[in-house]
Amino acid sequence: MNLNEPGLTIAGTTDTPCEVTHHPSPTEADIEFILGEIRSYLSPDIEVRRGDVLSAWSGIRPLVSDPNKPDSQSLVRNHIVHVSDSGLVTIAGGKWTTYRSMAMETLDAAVKTCNLPAVRGSATDGLLLEGAHGWTPTMFIRLVQDFGLESEVAKHLSETYGDRAFSVAKLAALTGKRWPIVGKRLHEEFPYIDAEVRYAVREYACTAVDVIARRLRLAFLNVQAAEEALPSIISIMAEELKWSEDEQKRQHAEAVKFVREEMGQQVNRQSRDKIPINLSREEISNYIKRFQALDHDKKGYISINDIRRGLKVGDLIPNHEISGEEIHAALNKVDLRLNGQTDLSEFIQRQGESISGTMMHEILREVDVNANGLVELDEFLQLMACIKSGRVTNSRFDQLAQEAQKDAEEEEAKRKAIPVDRSGGGV
């Protein structure tokens, strides 16, 4: 099932007994089961890797017993409509994909049971939802022209809010750029903008979790992007709802807990630690060279200073000045111990770009499993094994190490080159 976002797909589902809880969490066994089922439907040349899972979630669906059947053990996986002897109409079970059918059957049962005058039949089939009445497929063009929104953002607003997109666009802040004029993205990889948070609050969103999970759906699309967007989202909500600093911290903590425990971030990270270092002798030899290329002083570990020396602007860092909110959110991507500790005040200047010390800490902690602020060789090899197995699909630390290895090899080649004036002549 497509999630209405280019390149993203939702897959499921499993159906296993579980304990009743208010906060169900996905399990590694469920994720692996679903991945196994996906592979059986795809071409053999398409490899679905564990690292391709961007979010994972689970829910509890009660299976109701049908009182209309004599077998009291009969469980229903869809919905049932039951009319009691007193005339009480009850609907139980069901799922969100069949809500119109559920409503129609319930009202039809009520009309029949209570002998209500039926002026007409059910109107739910074809009933337009709010925002659909004035919508057209090309409506996004007006949003671009009237407000100065990015085309991708305008299409997203049009397809999500329908003709209410104009009400959302009116809340968009100026970007301070020549283009787009309005609409600050909450995350650079997705078309969600600041105005949607304000609109959500005015549509009764009360918590940060409401916004990332029940309005923007970002938590369901990419759990890491959802966490990275939290500082911006909470800042906007604080303006709208007059939150204190303490309330903002509480909202952030609850939202982080939600994405880590209920949206699969924690189980994604734990899955990396279970991968054995299954590398060939040749691979290990190459990766040791890569490790040593960053370990400038041959200390046996890689420190934050090694990363500072090896960091190249443009290869790993976006081509713009990174805001405090962006770099603070970026830390969480690799915070394996989930303690949120880093030095946000350290900045370095290199090639005219402003790079936060947190960005370097982030790259380091991508591999620093034991959270001691250093990367030992065994941790680096563990990362390489995870990349090989597909548990990790992108690693900036590995990109940095590759660049360092390449630079070291080029320097070595230069040293070995013999100048013509020292080679005894030649033509």
Disulfide bonds with the S-S distance in Angstrom:
none
